[in-house]
Amino acid sequence: MEANDAASIYLLADYYNQGLHGLQQDQAKAMELYVRAADLGCSGAHCKLGGIYHLQRGELRKAKFYYEVAAMAGDENARFTLGIMEYESGNIERAVKHWTVAASAGDYHAKYNMLISLKKREVSRETIVTTLTAYNNSCAEMRSEARDARIKVVMK
């Protein structure tokens, strides 16, 4: 925190936001820390700020700004959410583009929305095939023996 480490500041913001680890829940303090972490380049903080402005405050313009910054930094959750926002605004083509990028990076929810869009004939079969191939490749890259062993333990 004192070294201006963006990840540490982001984590502390989460603690204040949720009232964890003995800290009193303080959303104003959390917001201040999220902004500080975002200013230091933390994509997760940008995504969290997007969520706060989107879901808690209803300020869609600010939310979209923060989601876009996070998405450009590679945050798949922000990219997926931008797709939702575009879809709700009637911008199906832009929504599909966002979901394609997120699904190609391994985001399950984006892949699921792409499949729903296929059923509604909002996306081509060719786009789905390409996206699913990229999704499967991304998931394969994330696999490891340790992760597979952990999944087996959790699934029992």
VMD Tcl script that draws the C-alpha trace (Angstrom):
set ca {
  {0.00 0.00 0.00}
  {2.69 2.49 1.02}
  {4.77 1.50 -2.02}
  {1.86 2.42 -4.31}
  {1.39 -1.19 -5.38}
  {-1.79 -1.26 -7.48}
  {-2.64 -4.88 -6.62}
  {-2.31 -4.25 -2.87}
  {-4.45 -1.13 -3.05}
  {-7.07 -3.01 -5.09}
  {-7.12 -5.83 -2.54}
  {-7.53 -3.39 0.35}
  {-10.36 -1.70 -1.56}
  {-12.10 -5.08 -1.82}
  {-11.69 -5.59 1.93}
  {-13.30 -2.22 2.65}
  {-16.01 -2.80 0.04}
  {-17.03 -6.10 1.63}
  {-16.05 -5.44 5.25}
  {-13.50 -8.27 5.40}
  {-10.53 -9.09 7.62}
  {-11.68 -6.96 10.52}
  {-12.25 -3.82 8.49}
  {-15.53 -1.98 8.80}
  {-17.43 -1.90 5.52}
  {-16.78 1.52 4.02}
  {-17.81 1.92 0.42}
  {-16.58 5.50 0.19}
  {-13.10 4.39 1.27}
  {-13.30 1.43 -1.11}
  {-14.22 3.73 -3.98}
  {-11.28 6.02 -3.18}
  {-8.92 3.03 -3.18}
  {-10.36 1.56 -6.39}
  {-9.77 4.92 -8.11}
  {-6.21 5.01 -6.77}
  {-5.52 1.45 -7.98}
  {-7.08 2.27 -11.36}
  {-4.87 5.35 -11.67}
  {-1.91 3.03 -11.10}
  {-3.06 0.82 -13.98}
  {-4.94 -2.00 -12.23}
  {-7.41 -3.41 -14.80}
  {-9.37 -5.17 -12.05}
  {-9.95 -1.82 -10.36}
  {-11.21 -0.35 -13.62}
  {-13.61 -3.28 -13.98}
  {-14.77 -2.94 -10.35}
  {-15.39 0.79 -10.85}
  {-17.37 -0.05 -13.97}
  {-19.48 -2.41 -11.89}
  {-20.06 0.14 -9.17}
  {-21.15 2.82 -11.63}
  {-23.21 0.33 -13.65}
  {-24.98 -1.72 -11.00}
  {-25.03 0.48 -7.91}
  {-25.26 3.99 -9.31}
  {-26.86 3.51 -12.71}
  {-24.30 5.81 -14.35}
  {-23.90 3.94 -17.63}
  {-21.59 6.46 -19.28}
  {-19.00 6.23 -16.49}
  {-19.48 2.48 -16.23}
  {-18.81 2.01 -19.92}
  {-15.65 4.13 -19.70}
  {-14.21 2.00 -16.89}
  {-15.25 -1.27 -18.52}
  {-13.62 -0.19 -21.79}
  {-10.32 0.65 -20.08}
  {-10.37 -2.70 -18.27}
  {-11.27 -4.57 -21.48}
  {-8.42 -2.93 -23.39}
  {-6.10 -4.14 -20.63}
  {-7.32 -7.71 -21.18}
  {-10.03 -8.08 -18.53}
  {-12.44 -10.67 -19.98}
  {-15.16 -9.93 -17.41}
  {-15.20 -6.29 -18.48}
  {-15.29 -7.35 -22.14}
  {-18.20 -9.71 -21.43}
  {-20.08 -6.96 -19.58}
  {-19.55 -4.51 -22.42}
  {-21.19 -7.12 -24.63}
  {-24.19 -7.22 -22.29}
  {-24.45 -3.43 -22.28}
  {-24.26 -3.28 -26.09}
  {-26.84 -6.07 -26.43}
  {-29.23 -4.27 -24.09}
  {-28.78 -1.11 -26.18}
  {-29.70 -3.01 -29.34}
  {-26.14 -3.07 -30.71}
  {-26.09 -6.81 -31.42}
  {-23.10 -6.69 -33.76}
  {-20.93 -4.89 -31.18}
  {-22.14 -7.23 -28.42}
  {-21.12 -10.25 -30.48}
  {-17.69 -8.70 -31.12}
  {-17.14 -8.20 -27.39}
  {-18.30 -11.72 -26.59}
  {-16.12 -13.16 -29.33}
  {-13.02 -11.55 -27.82}
  {-13.96 -12.61 -24.28}
  {-14.87 -16.17 -25.28}
  {-11.66 -16.50 -27.29}
  {-9.80 -15.66 -24.07}
  {-11.65 -18.39 -22.18}
  {-14.68 -16.60 -20.72}
  {-17.43 -19.21 -20.30}
  {-20.30 -16.71 -20.02}
  {-19.31 -14.99 -23.25}
  {-19.18 -18.38 -24.99}
  {-22.65 -19.18 -23.62}
  {-24.06 -15.86 -24.89}
  {-22.53 -16.54 -28.29}
  {-24.37 -19.87 -28.44}
  {-27.64 -18.17 -27.50}
  {-26.99 -15.60 -30.25}
  {-26.48 -18.46 -32.71}
  {-29.89 -19.88 -31.79}
  {-31.42 -16.44 -32.37}
  {-29.57 -16.24 -35.71}
  {-27.69 -13.13 -34.56}
  {-24.30 -14.67 -35.29}
  {-23.03 -16.87 -38.08}
  {-22.08 -20.52 -37.69}
  {-18.60 -19.66 -39.01}
  {-18.10 -17.09 -36.23}
  {-19.22 -19.64 -33.64}
  {-16.85 -22.32 -34.94}
  {-13.91 -19.91 -34.89}
  {-14.81 -18.62 -31.44}
  {-15.35 -22.09 -29.96}
  {-12.00 -23.24 -31.34}
  {-10.28 -20.24 -29.74}
  {-12.21 -20.83 -26.48}
  {-11.16 -24.49 -26.35}
  {-7.54 -23.58 -27.11}
  {-7.56 -20.96 -24.36}
  {-9.01 -23.42 -21.85}
  {-6.44 -26.04 -22.87}
  {-3.62 -23.54 -22.26}
  {-4.92 -22.93 -18.72}
  {-5.01 -26.64 -17.84}
  {-2.49 -28.15 -15.49}
  {-2.23 -31.33 -13.47}
  {-2.55 -29.36 -10.23}
  {-5.70 -27.58 -11.44}
  {-7.25 -30.86 -12.64}
  {-6.48 -32.51 -9.29}
  {-8.08 -29.58 -7.42}
  {-11.20 -29.77 -9.59}
  {-11.55 -33.49 -8.81}
  {-11.34 -32.74 -5.07}
  {-13.92 -29.95 -5.26}
  {-16.29 -32.00 -7.41}
  {-16.45 -34.93 -4.93}
}
mol new
graphics top color blue
foreach p $ca { graphics top sphere $p radius 0.5 }
foreach p [lrange $ca 0 end-1] q [lrange $ca 1 end] { graphics top cylinder $p $q radius 0.2 }
display resetview
